[in-house]
Amino acid sequence: MNAIIKAELTLFAVAFIWGVNPPIMKLGLECLPPILYNTVRMAFAGICAILAVWLTGQYRPMNKQDMLEMLKLSVFGFLVFQLFFTWGVQRTTAGNASLILGLLPVWVVIIHRICGIEVITRQMAAGIVLSFAGIVLIVIGSGKEMSLASDHLIGGLFLIIAQIGYAYFMIFSKPLTVKYPHYQTTAFALIVNTIIFFLISLSDIVSTDWLALPLQGWISTFFSGVFAIAAGNFLWIWGVTVIGSTKAAMFNNIAPIIAIVFGYILLGENFGLIQGLGAVIAFGGLYLTRTKTRIFGQG
């Protein structure tokens, strides 16, 4: 089996994992509150990240300035993503969550423009407008009525905030990922987040009866931490280096389809005509805004 086919199969497997992740997260969130859920899954991910760095031997000592920069990105980028991603998944359907997160490149373009890194062309602007119109239709199609208090609307807003956090992390960590191995920078962010979540939820950790936690809670946090966050991101990075980000983006678009199917199988979630139309419009906008910016991962 040549390297390209191997990479393509790997990226398909990762896209499948990321598609299954939102429905499995929702099952786990039935057993644990969002902050505590994130603490457990980040602990699993952090352990895997440390093992990955150790086994690959891909470690390079960081200077103080780079460590402070990575710490800032981990807190204001990756932590924001993890918090609002979990809250968003809890408040809307798994299919909606995966569809909205699939529009990450749109936020990359917007942040590039705000920071003066890239100029937004008319085509990009049209794509951004279309993408947001698609998100509105996806949210509207999720409930019987549109309300500012709607869980689907709040969940969608949380997911947008999560995207902004991840786009910020992805864009401004690029100089560090060039300077240091990807395994190392990813592990750094995971370990920082694990420590922060542990400190935030310390009282809940102590008061929780872990022996009484249902098996579905343990399976959900283990799957999301080990496979979706740790293994998924590491394998995705490897696949992108082999076939390039443009081809890899096609595999990333498989995840929402998987999420919709498993949301129906595991949770009984429906996916209506309006949501389907919104998805088509949103991804049409994504096509218009596509850049050569490298997309790293999810979780």
Backbone bond lengths (Angstrom), bond angles and torsions (degrees), N, CA, C in turn:
res aa  C-N    CA-C-N  psi(-1)  N-CA   C-N-CA  omega(-1)  CA-C   N-CA-C  phi
1 M - - - 1.475 - - 1.534 109.18 -
2 N 1.358 116.75 123.66 1.463 118.32 -178.42 1.526 111.00 -76.10
3 A 1.338 115.50 168.13 1.471 121.48 -172.68 1.528 112.20 -63.79
4 I 1.339 117.86 -36.60 1.472 120.71 -176.98 1.526 111.00 -67.25
5 I 1.345 116.65 -46.67 1.470 119.66 178.36 1.522 110.38 -62.81
6 K 1.319 116.67 -40.71 1.466 121.17 178.53 1.529 110.53 -61.43
7 A 1.333 116.22 -42.34 1.465 120.46 179.47 1.527 110.96 -66.73
8 E 1.328 116.83 -40.53 1.468 120.69 -179.76 1.529 111.08 -64.50
9 L 1.335 116.81 -42.17 1.467 120.29 177.33 1.525 110.72 -64.87
10 T 1.323 115.90 -37.82 1.471 120.29 178.66 1.525 110.89 -64.92
11 L 1.336 117.20 -44.77 1.464 121.21 179.85 1.529 111.44 -65.66
12 F 1.322 116.84 -35.72 1.467 119.68 176.08 1.529 109.96 -64.03
13 A 1.336 116.34 -42.33 1.466 120.33 178.85 1.527 110.95 -63.04
14 V 1.334 116.71 -40.57 1.466 120.45 178.76 1.526 110.66 -65.58
15 A 1.348 116.50 -43.13 1.464 120.57 178.05 1.527 110.67 -60.90
16 F 1.320 116.16 -37.61 1.470 120.59 176.92 1.532 110.25 -63.49
17 I 1.334 116.03 -45.50 1.475 120.68 179.14 1.525 110.65 -60.61
18 W 1.341 117.04 -45.43 1.464 120.58 -179.72 1.526 111.58 -66.50
19 G 1.334 116.81 -29.96 1.455 119.61 177.00 1.510 112.16 -71.72
20 V 1.325 116.35 -38.53 1.460 121.13 179.62 1.529 111.45 -74.97
21 N 1.332 117.14 -24.92 1.459 121.86 -173.64 1.542 114.55 -56.42
22 P 1.356 121.04 -50.30 1.473 119.28 -178.89 1.529 114.08 -58.20
23 P 1.359 120.27 -45.77 1.468 118.51 177.03 1.526 112.84 -61.64
24 I 1.336 117.07 -39.39 1.462 119.90 179.89 1.531 110.59 -69.33
25 M 1.339 116.85 -35.59 1.461 119.71 175.28 1.531 111.28 -61.32
26 K 1.324 116.25 -42.36 1.468 119.85 -179.19 1.534 110.82 -61.72
27 L 1.324 117.15 -35.93 1.469 120.24 176.52 1.535 110.64 -64.69
28 G 1.343 116.22 -40.34 1.455 119.89 178.92 1.515 112.96 -69.86
29 L 1.340 116.25 -33.49 1.464 120.62 179.75 1.525 112.58 -71.67
30 E 1.325 116.63 -9.79 1.462 120.30 171.27 1.527 111.13 -75.86
31 C 1.343 115.79 -17.71 1.467 121.16 -176.46 1.525 113.01 -106.14
32 L 1.338 116.70 -26.61 1.461 121.09 -176.40 1.526 110.15 -134.67
33 P 1.347 118.01 146.12 1.468 120.27 173.69 1.528 109.89 -68.08
34 P 1.353 117.87 157.10 1.466 121.32 -172.81 1.521 115.94 -52.60
35 I 1.342 118.06 -46.58 1.472 120.10 -177.07 1.523 110.49 -64.10
36 L 1.312 116.45 -46.08 1.464 120.47 -179.28 1.537 110.56 -67.10
37 Y 1.308 116.01 -38.15 1.471 120.31 176.87 1.529 109.96 -59.18
38 N 1.335 116.30 -46.38 1.457 120.04 179.23 1.520 111.67 -63.36
39 T 1.320 117.16 -37.62 1.464 120.87 179.45 1.519 110.80 -58.86
40 V 1.325 116.21 -46.07 1.468 120.37 -177.21 1.524 110.80 -68.60
41 R 1.335 116.63 -46.65 1.478 117.91 -177.53 1.525 111.62 -68.97
42 M 1.342 118.09 -33.44 1.454 120.31 177.21 1.529 110.84 -69.57
43 A 1.334 116.94 -32.23 1.467 120.09 176.36 1.526 110.30 -64.08
44 F 1.335 116.65 -44.79 1.463 120.59 175.95 1.529 110.74 -60.18
45 A 1.342 116.29 -44.74 1.469 121.06 -178.78 1.520 111.31 -65.57
46 G 1.335 116.49 -41.22 1.460 121.20 -179.43 1.525 112.16 -62.15
47 I 1.327 116.43 -42.32 1.469 121.01 178.65 1.529 110.01 -62.17
48 C 1.336 115.69 -43.70 1.474 120.01 179.19 1.525 111.33 -64.19
49 A 1.330 116.48 -38.62 1.457 120.37 -179.24 1.525 111.30 -64.81
50 I 1.319 116.33 -42.51 1.463 120.72 178.26 1.531 110.25 -62.07
51 L 1.335 115.85 -43.52 1.468 120.09 178.86 1.530 111.06 -62.85
52 A 1.352 116.60 -39.37 1.466 120.98 -179.34 1.526 111.23 -63.52
53 V 1.330 116.19 -44.41 1.471 120.29 179.37 1.521 110.32 -64.69
54 W 1.325 115.81 -41.49 1.463 120.76 -179.07 1.533 111.71 -66.26
55 L 1.342 117.01 -45.19 1.465 121.77 -177.10 1.525 112.32 -69.94
56 T 1.350 116.84 -36.82 1.472 119.70 -179.50 1.521 112.23 -82.71
57 G 1.323 116.58 -18.23 1.460 120.23 -178.07 1.513 112.73 68.96
58 Q 1.347 116.63 16.98 1.468 120.57 -177.67 1.531 110.05 -91.74
59 Y 1.313 114.45 78.16 1.468 120.13 177.59 1.523 109.42 -134.68
60 R 1.327 115.13 137.27 1.455 121.38 177.72 1.528 107.58 -135.40
61 P 1.316 119.00 126.02 1.466 120.16 -178.05 1.530 112.32 -55.61
62 M 1.336 116.40 134.34 1.470 122.40 179.60 1.524 110.31 -93.73
63 N 1.338 116.34 140.83 1.459 118.08 172.89 1.525 109.36 -79.01
64 K 1.315 117.15 168.71 1.457 121.92 -173.43 1.522 112.50 -61.55
65 Q 1.323 117.32 -41.46 1.462 121.27 -178.50 1.535 111.43 -63.92
66 D 1.322 116.27 -42.33 1.463 120.37 179.40 1.524 111.11 -68.28
67 M 1.318 116.89 -35.72 1.465 120.04 178.12 1.529 110.57 -64.89
68 L 1.336 116.69 -41.19 1.468 120.43 178.79 1.528 110.69 -66.29
69 E 1.325 116.74 -39.48 1.465 120.74 177.88 1.524 110.71 -65.20
70 M 1.313 116.73 -42.78 1.469 121.18 179.09 1.520 110.58 -66.76
71 L 1.321 117.16 -35.23 1.462 121.08 177.30 1.524 110.42 -64.78
72 K 1.331 116.65 -43.51 1.462 121.24 178.51 1.524 111.06 -61.75
73 L 1.316 116.56 -44.73 1.465 120.90 179.45 1.524 111.46 -65.45
74 S 1.322 116.29 -37.36 1.464 120.34 -179.57 1.519 111.81 -66.06
75 V 1.345 115.77 -36.55 1.469 120.19 -177.52 1.534 111.13 -80.87
76 F 1.333 116.55 -52.26 1.467 119.87 -173.39 1.535 113.26 -86.22
77 G 1.318 116.77 -9.23 1.457 119.98 178.29 1.512 112.00 -112.95
78 F 1.326 116.25 -68.01 1.462 120.88 -173.96 1.525 112.24 -68.58
79 L 1.330 117.63 -39.72 1.466 120.49 179.44 1.527 110.89 -65.32
80 V 1.331 116.56 -43.17 1.469 120.81 177.38 1.529 109.58 -59.43
81 F 1.326 116.49 -42.65 1.462 120.06 178.78 1.530 111.03 -60.44
82 Q 1.318 117.13 -49.67 1.463 120.50 -176.03 1.524 111.86 -62.63
83 L 1.329 116.53 -43.25 1.468 120.34 -179.08 1.531 111.74 -63.27
84 F 1.322 115.95 -55.05 1.461 120.02 -173.40 1.527 111.93 -75.56
85 F 1.331 117.30 -25.77 1.457 119.83 174.22 1.517 109.99 -63.73
86 T 1.331 116.77 -46.95 1.470 121.10 -179.72 1.521 110.96 -64.78
87 W 1.342 117.35 -45.27 1.467 120.37 178.02 1.526 110.89 -62.15
88 G 1.331 116.66 -38.64 1.459 120.30 179.86 1.512 112.42 -66.42
89 V 1.339 116.48 -44.45 1.470 121.13 178.56 1.526 110.24 -60.64
90 Q 1.329 116.57 -37.56 1.461 120.92 -178.81 1.530 111.69 -66.14
91 R 1.348 117.88 -31.66 1.461 121.07 -170.89 1.529 114.71 -98.94
92 T 1.329 117.98 -9.31 1.457 119.06 177.85 1.520 108.90 -135.80
93 T 1.318 117.07 -178.95 1.461 119.70 -177.52 1.529 110.40 -74.58
94 A 1.321 114.83 157.98 1.463 120.16 179.05 1.526 110.69 -62.67
95 G 1.345 116.34 -38.30 1.459 120.44 178.67 1.516 112.09 -63.40
96 N 1.336 116.03 -44.50 1.465 120.15 177.77 1.521 111.00 -60.11
97 A 1.338 116.01 -44.64 1.466 120.51 -178.11 1.521 110.76 -59.04
98 S 1.326 116.44 -46.01 1.457 119.99 -178.06 1.523 111.73 -68.27
99 L 1.326 117.21 -37.74 1.468 120.47 178.34 1.524 111.41 -64.28
100 I 1.336 116.09 -46.73 1.468 120.17 -178.13 1.525 110.67 -65.75
101 L 1.337 117.56 -40.54 1.464 120.64 179.13 1.522 111.57 -67.11
102 G 1.332 116.52 -24.36 1.455 120.17 178.64 1.513 113.53 -66.82
103 L 1.351 116.50 -10.88 1.461 120.89 -178.67 1.530 112.25 -95.25
104 L 1.320 116.55 18.96 1.465 121.34 179.38 1.529 113.48 -51.47
105 P 1.345 119.71 -41.87 1.471 119.11 -179.57 1.526 114.06 -58.01
106 V 1.342 117.36 -26.79 1.468 120.54 177.67 1.526 109.75 -62.86
107 W 1.332 116.17 -43.45 1.466 119.98 179.94 1.517 111.71 -70.29
108 V 1.322 116.51 -30.70 1.463 119.96 174.98 1.527 109.75 -60.84
109 V 1.332 116.21 -44.77 1.467 121.18 179.04 1.530 110.42 -62.24
110 I 1.342 116.93 -44.64 1.466 120.91 -177.76 1.526 110.88 -63.66
111 I 1.324 117.46 -44.97 1.468 120.84 -179.83 1.525 110.46 -66.35
112 H 1.322 116.95 -37.56 1.464 120.01 175.23 1.523 110.76 -57.56
113 R 1.328 115.80 -42.14 1.466 119.95 -178.71 1.532 110.62 -69.07
114 I 1.313 117.74 -44.52 1.466 121.93 -178.99 1.529 110.43 -60.33
115 C 1.331 115.99 -39.56 1.471 120.78 -177.44 1.528 112.40 -87.47
116 G 1.334 116.53 3.13 1.457 119.72 178.17 1.509 114.14 72.87
117 I 1.343 117.47 18.12 1.454 120.81 -179.65 1.530 110.84 -80.22
118 E 1.322 115.92 -33.49 1.463 120.86 -175.45 1.525 109.53 -147.21
119 V 1.311 116.41 145.24 1.468 122.12 177.60 1.524 108.93 -89.27
120 I 1.339 116.56 135.79 1.463 121.21 177.70 1.521 109.32 -84.86
121 T 1.319 116.68 118.55 1.455 121.46 177.51 1.530 110.09 -79.82
122 R 1.330 115.63 170.64 1.470 118.85 177.25 1.522 111.21 -61.02
123 Q 1.313 116.24 -37.29 1.464 119.70 178.85 1.521 110.85 -63.64
124 M 1.342 116.76 -43.37 1.465 120.52 177.89 1.521 111.10 -63.20
125 A 1.341 116.48 -42.64 1.464 121.35 179.83 1.529 110.59 -60.73
126 A 1.334 115.97 -42.62 1.463 120.32 178.17 1.525 110.26 -63.38
127 G 1.328 115.98 -39.49 1.459 120.64 178.90 1.517 111.96 -64.39
128 I 1.331 117.16 -40.34 1.466 121.38 179.00 1.527 110.26 -63.55
129 V 1.341 116.73 -45.52 1.464 121.03 179.11 1.530 110.36 -61.20
130 L 1.333 117.11 -44.87 1.460 121.25 179.32 1.535 111.02 -61.93
131 S 1.322 116.01 -42.32 1.469 119.96 -178.75 1.515 111.36 -61.38
132 F 1.337 116.73 -44.57 1.461 119.80 179.30 1.526 111.61 -68.34
133 A 1.323 117.08 -35.27 1.464 120.43 175.75 1.527 109.93 -62.86
134 G 1.326 116.03 -39.65 1.456 120.23 177.78 1.516 112.07 -64.31
135 I 1.343 116.73 -41.13 1.468 120.58 178.31 1.525 110.58 -61.44
136 V 1.335 116.64 -42.19 1.466 120.77 179.23 1.527 110.35 -59.66
137 L 1.330 117.24 -43.82 1.465 120.72 179.25 1.527 111.56 -66.16
138 I 1.328 116.79 -38.59 1.465 120.44 177.93 1.520 110.23 -60.46
139 V 1.346 116.20 -44.85 1.466 120.95 -179.78 1.522 110.90 -67.37
140 I 1.347 117.19 -45.25 1.465 121.23 -179.98 1.526 110.56 -60.04
141 G 1.320 116.29 -40.59 1.454 120.29 -177.60 1.506 114.64 -73.39
142 S 1.339 117.20 -3.90 1.463 120.69 -176.26 1.522 113.35 -88.38
143 G 1.330 117.21 -21.44 1.454 119.87 -176.99 1.512 111.71 -132.42
144 K 1.314 115.44 172.75 1.457 120.46 -179.13 1.521 111.90 -75.02
145 E 1.338 116.91 -23.03 1.453 119.67 179.75 1.516 110.41 -147.38
146 M 1.336 115.29 156.04 1.469 120.94 179.77 1.517 108.02 -96.66
147 S 1.324 117.22 121.01 1.458 121.60 -178.35 1.517 109.07 -142.59
148 L 1.339 115.02 146.53 1.464 119.37 178.26 1.520 111.22 -65.46
149 A 1.339 116.32 -18.92 1.464 121.20 178.97 1.529 111.90 -96.37
150 S 1.315 116.66 1.24 1.462 120.82 -178.06 1.523 110.86 -61.88
151 D 1.346 116.07 135.47 1.457 120.19 177.23 1.522 111.14 -60.47
152 H 1.336 116.86 -37.49 1.457 120.36 -179.92 1.528 111.19 -64.49
153 L 1.330 116.16 -39.75 1.466 119.76 178.97 1.524 110.37 -67.62
154 I 1.322 116.48 -46.81 1.470 120.45 178.85 1.527 110.17 -62.32
155 G 1.349 116.24 -41.85 1.455 120.02 177.69 1.517 111.73 -61.41
156 G 1.339 116.16 -41.06 1.464 120.09 177.96 1.515 112.17 -63.27
157 L 1.347 116.70 -41.13 1.471 120.91 178.16 1.529 110.87 -64.90
158 F 1.338 116.31 -40.45 1.465 119.98 177.07 1.526 111.04 -61.31
159 L 1.337 116.48 -40.87 1.460 120.35 -179.40 1.525 111.72 -67.94
160 I 1.333 116.81 -33.79 1.461 120.50 175.95 1.531 110.44 -65.30
161 I 1.347 116.18 -42.90 1.463 120.08 176.53 1.526 110.12 -61.66
162 A 1.336 116.04 -40.25 1.466 120.56 177.79 1.525 110.51 -59.95
163 Q 1.332 116.62 -42.73 1.457 120.84 178.61 1.523 112.04 -62.16
164 I 1.327 116.26 -42.31 1.471 120.07 179.54 1.529 109.79 -61.12
165 G 1.337 115.91 -43.42 1.461 119.90 178.22 1.516 112.25 -61.45
166 Y 1.340 116.48 -43.49 1.458 119.07 -178.37 1.523 111.47 -71.38
167 A 1.336 116.58 -37.38 1.471 119.95 177.78 1.527 110.11 -62.60
168 Y 1.330 116.29 -41.55 1.469 121.11 177.12 1.528 110.31 -60.46
169 F 1.322 115.98 -45.87 1.467 120.53 179.69 1.517 110.75 -62.30
170 M 1.329 116.52 -44.23 1.452 121.54 -175.83 1.528 112.16 -65.82
171 I 1.333 116.13 -45.08 1.469 121.15 -175.77 1.533 111.40 -67.23
172 F 1.333 115.54 -50.73 1.463 118.97 -171.44 1.532 113.59 -86.95
173 S 1.330 116.94 -5.33 1.468 118.80 173.61 1.526 111.37 -91.50
174 K 1.343 117.00 -7.08 1.469 119.89 -177.23 1.531 113.33 -57.52
175 P 1.350 119.43 -43.57 1.475 117.79 177.80 1.528 112.52 -60.07
176 L 1.335 116.52 -33.60 1.462 120.00 -179.81 1.526 111.14 -75.29
177 T 1.356 116.83 -34.27 1.466 119.21 179.48 1.528 111.61 -72.54
178 V 1.326 116.05 -19.11 1.467 119.98 173.50 1.526 109.94 -79.65
179 K 1.318 114.95 -36.54 1.462 121.19 -176.27 1.530 112.17 -79.60
180 Y 1.344 115.81 -33.49 1.461 121.00 -178.05 1.532 109.93 -124.99
181 P 1.348 118.22 158.01 1.466 120.60 179.61 1.537 111.91 -60.02
182 H 1.339 116.44 144.80 1.462 120.98 179.40 1.528 111.66 -59.04
183 Y 1.329 116.25 -38.54 1.467 119.53 179.15 1.529 110.36 -58.36
184 Q 1.323 115.53 -40.96 1.461 120.38 -176.69 1.526 112.16 -68.78
185 T 1.350 117.38 -45.95 1.472 119.68 -178.77 1.520 111.24 -67.51
186 T 1.333 117.27 -37.93 1.464 120.34 177.14 1.521 110.33 -65.19
187 A 1.325 116.34 -44.25 1.467 120.71 179.17 1.525 110.73 -61.63
188 F 1.318 117.40 -40.29 1.468 121.82 179.25 1.526 110.01 -57.85
189 A 1.345 116.25 -49.30 1.466 120.69 -179.01 1.524 111.02 -62.53
190 L 1.321 117.43 -40.96 1.463 120.99 -178.99 1.527 111.29 -66.25
191 I 1.320 116.62 -41.85 1.468 120.06 -179.07 1.526 110.57 -66.96
192 V 1.338 117.32 -43.47 1.468 121.15 177.84 1.522 110.37 -58.92
193 N 1.328 116.75 -45.42 1.460 120.52 -179.49 1.522 112.09 -66.12
194 T 1.328 116.48 -37.66 1.467 120.09 177.71 1.525 110.47 -60.79
195 I 1.322 116.64 -44.36 1.474 120.95 -179.59 1.529 110.41 -64.24
196 I 1.344 116.81 -44.32 1.472 120.34 -179.19 1.517 110.96 -63.31
197 F 1.326 117.19 -46.97 1.469 120.10 179.19 1.524 111.44 -62.44
198 F 1.322 115.77 -37.61 1.468 119.62 178.23 1.525 110.83 -61.94
199 L 1.336 116.80 -44.06 1.471 120.46 -179.75 1.527 111.53 -67.45
200 I 1.338 116.45 -40.26 1.467 120.41 -179.51 1.525 111.41 -64.41
201 S 1.320 116.10 -39.85 1.472 120.15 -172.77 1.524 113.11 -104.35
202 L 1.333 117.10 18.68 1.468 120.52 -175.47 1.527 112.69 -55.20
203 S 1.340 116.94 -44.98 1.473 119.55 -178.79 1.521 110.83 -64.45
204 D 1.346 117.26 -38.58 1.468 120.62 178.48 1.521 111.41 -68.89
205 I 1.337 115.77 -35.79 1.468 119.23 178.35 1.526 110.38 -61.92
206 V 1.337 115.87 -43.28 1.462 121.17 -178.47 1.526 111.43 -68.38
207 S 1.334 117.08 -38.98 1.468 120.83 -174.85 1.527 114.22 -84.84
208 T 1.319 117.58 -12.88 1.468 120.51 -177.63 1.530 111.50 -79.31
209 D 1.320 115.15 135.70 1.464 121.00 175.38 1.527 107.66 -86.15
210 W 1.334 116.40 92.20 1.461 121.30 -173.54 1.518 112.39 -67.20
211 L 1.321 118.01 -27.20 1.463 120.61 178.31 1.530 111.40 -68.91
212 A 1.349 115.27 -23.48 1.464 119.40 -179.32 1.529 112.57 -90.75
213 L 1.332 116.41 -3.66 1.467 119.22 -179.47 1.530 109.20 -66.92
214 P 1.338 117.74 125.75 1.472 120.53 -178.84 1.524 111.90 -59.61
215 L 1.314 115.01 153.92 1.454 121.04 -179.96 1.523 111.41 -57.73
216 Q 1.342 116.82 -34.32 1.463 119.88 -179.02 1.528 111.17 -63.18
217 G 1.342 117.25 -31.79 1.460 120.82 177.24 1.519 111.65 -67.72
218 W 1.344 116.46 -42.85 1.460 120.76 179.50 1.526 111.07 -67.20
219 I 1.326 116.59 -43.94 1.469 120.68 -179.91 1.528 110.40 -62.72
220 S 1.343 116.88 -42.30 1.460 121.65 -178.66 1.522 111.61 -62.88
221 T 1.333 117.02 -49.32 1.468 120.39 -178.42 1.526 111.26 -67.05
222 F 1.341 116.34 -37.56 1.476 120.23 179.69 1.526 109.93 -66.62
223 F 1.327 117.08 -47.38 1.463 120.51 -179.37 1.525 110.83 -61.93
224 S 1.338 116.57 -47.53 1.459 120.49 -176.71 1.526 111.58 -65.82
225 G 1.335 116.93 -39.02 1.457 120.15 -178.73 1.516 113.45 -75.44
226 V 1.340 116.18 -50.57 1.461 121.07 -174.13 1.525 111.84 -75.74
227 F 1.341 116.88 -49.11 1.464 120.46 -172.91 1.529 112.92 -88.87
228 A 1.349 117.58 -50.40 1.469 119.76 -174.90 1.527 112.12 -72.80
229 I 1.344 117.38 -45.54 1.462 119.24 -176.18 1.531 111.88 -85.19
230 A 1.330 116.76 -60.05 1.470 119.65 -172.37 1.529 112.23 -73.65
231 A 1.329 116.82 -68.46 1.470 119.98 -176.38 1.526 111.38 -61.55
232 G 1.339 116.98 -41.20 1.457 120.49 -178.50 1.512 112.66 -58.25
233 N 1.328 117.07 -48.53 1.464 120.39 -178.85 1.522 112.44 -68.05
234 F 1.346 117.37 -40.78 1.453 120.07 179.79 1.532 110.96 -64.35
235 L 1.341 117.02 -44.49 1.465 120.70 -179.19 1.524 111.27 -69.47
236 W 1.340 116.37 -35.33 1.464 119.58 179.15 1.531 110.43 -64.41
237 I 1.318 116.15 -44.20 1.463 120.61 179.28 1.527 110.16 -59.17
238 W 1.335 116.25 -43.37 1.462 119.71 178.91 1.523 110.85 -63.46
239 G 1.320 117.77 -44.90 1.456 121.66 -179.06 1.515 112.66 -61.76
240 V 1.350 116.03 -39.75 1.468 120.47 179.85 1.520 110.74 -65.03
241 T 1.326 117.03 -37.24 1.469 119.69 179.73 1.529 111.38 -66.70
242 V 1.340 117.43 -24.16 1.465 120.99 -178.09 1.520 112.00 -86.05
243 I 1.358 117.85 -48.01 1.470 119.69 -173.97 1.524 113.74 -109.47
244 G 1.341 117.77 -6.90 1.461 120.29 178.94 1.524 112.70 92.43
245 S 1.330 115.93 156.85 1.460 121.55 -173.98 1.521 112.78 -71.36
246 T 1.346 118.18 -30.36 1.469 120.52 -177.74 1.524 110.80 -65.01
247 K 1.338 116.63 -49.18 1.465 119.47 177.97 1.519 111.42 -68.24
248 A 1.333 116.20 -35.60 1.463 119.57 -179.55 1.513 111.40 -63.74
249 A 1.334 117.45 -32.88 1.464 121.49 -179.34 1.524 111.36 -59.81
250 M 1.334 117.34 -31.59 1.460 120.33 178.62 1.529 111.12 -63.57
251 F 1.320 116.39 -37.70 1.460 120.15 178.41 1.526 110.71 -71.05
252 N 1.333 117.04 -33.83 1.456 121.11 178.42 1.525 111.58 -61.31
253 N 1.329 116.92 -30.04 1.461 121.31 -179.25 1.526 112.78 -75.77
254 I 1.330 116.89 -7.56 1.468 120.54 177.09 1.525 110.74 -76.31
255 A 1.344 116.81 -29.83 1.466 121.89 -174.34 1.534 113.56 -55.40
256 P 1.358 120.19 -45.47 1.465 118.82 179.20 1.528 113.81 -59.83
257 I 1.332 116.69 -36.46 1.473 120.14 179.12 1.525 110.01 -63.92
258 I 1.338 115.63 -44.66 1.467 120.59 178.44 1.528 110.13 -62.29
259 A 1.336 116.53 -41.08 1.469 120.74 -179.07 1.528 110.99 -63.30
260 I 1.316 117.20 -41.30 1.469 121.18 -179.93 1.532 110.10 -64.31
261 V 1.339 116.43 -44.39 1.471 120.77 -179.14 1.517 110.99 -63.71
262 F 1.338 117.16 -48.50 1.463 120.09 -177.93 1.528 111.84 -74.93
263 G 1.341 117.53 -25.69 1.461 119.70 172.48 1.513 110.71 -63.22
264 Y 1.325 115.81 -36.22 1.472 120.79 177.59 1.530 110.89 -72.34
265 I 1.357 116.18 -43.61 1.469 120.31 -176.75 1.525 111.99 -69.36
266 L 1.333 116.68 -47.62 1.469 120.97 -173.55 1.522 113.62 -86.28
267 L 1.346 116.80 -32.41 1.464 119.74 -171.66 1.530 113.63 -119.64
268 G 1.320 116.93 -6.69 1.463 119.70 -178.41 1.518 113.36 70.84
269 E 1.348 117.53 23.82 1.464 120.89 179.66 1.523 110.38 -74.39
270 N 1.319 115.67 139.72 1.465 120.57 176.96 1.521 110.05 -96.51
271 F 1.308 115.01 157.69 1.464 120.88 177.13 1.519 107.20 -134.84
272 G 1.343 115.46 106.65 1.453 120.54 -172.18 1.516 114.92 -89.20
273 L 1.336 114.35 178.81 1.464 121.63 -177.76 1.521 111.60 -63.45
274 I 1.357 116.99 -41.24 1.466 120.11 -178.85 1.527 110.33 -64.09
275 Q 1.343 116.92 -41.30 1.459 120.28 177.24 1.528 111.14 -63.08
276 G 1.338 116.18 -40.29 1.458 120.30 178.18 1.517 112.09 -62.68
277 L 1.347 115.77 -42.40 1.459 120.33 177.54 1.527 110.09 -63.79
278 G 1.326 115.94 -42.17 1.467 119.98 178.06 1.512 112.07 -61.48
279 A 1.340 116.74 -39.09 1.458 120.92 179.34 1.535 110.86 -64.24
280 V 1.337 115.96 -42.61 1.467 120.03 179.61 1.528 110.19 -62.70
281 I 1.340 116.56 -45.59 1.464 121.00 -179.72 1.527 110.81 -64.51
282 A 1.347 116.50 -44.21 1.465 120.87 -178.33 1.523 111.28 -61.50
283 F 1.330 117.21 -43.99 1.454 119.66 -177.71 1.523 111.75 -78.32
284 G 1.334 116.11 -21.93 1.459 119.03 169.75 1.520 110.33 -65.09
285 G 1.350 115.41 -42.00 1.462 120.12 175.70 1.516 111.99 -64.70
286 L 1.338 115.66 -38.28 1.468 119.99 177.88 1.519 110.80 -61.07
287 Y 1.320 116.67 -39.73 1.464 121.16 179.47 1.534 110.56 -60.45
288 L 1.339 116.06 -39.72 1.465 120.19 -178.90 1.527 112.14 -69.84
289 T 1.331 116.59 -29.48 1.471 119.79 -175.79 1.519 112.71 -94.75
290 R 1.322 117.76 -1.63 1.463 120.18 -174.75 1.513 111.57 -57.79
291 T 1.339 114.76 133.08 1.460 121.80 177.12 1.508 108.62 -123.82
292 K 1.316 116.03 -176.65 1.464 120.11 178.42 1.525 111.60 -90.35
293 T 1.354 114.92 11.46 1.466 118.72 179.91 1.523 109.70 -64.24
294 R 1.280 115.74 136.16 1.460 120.85 -175.27 1.525 110.00 -81.32
295 I 1.333 116.46 127.47 1.463 121.69 179.04 1.527 108.37 -97.46
296 F 1.326 116.65 127.41 1.452 119.68 -173.68 1.521 114.12 -89.55
297 G 1.297 119.98 -57.37 1.454 117.64 -175.99 1.503 113.57 -177.60
298 Q 1.361 115.02 -165.22 1.469 119.87 -176.50 1.515 109.57 -142.14
299 G 1.329 114.90 -139.80 1.461 120.69 177.87 1.478 110.37 117.19
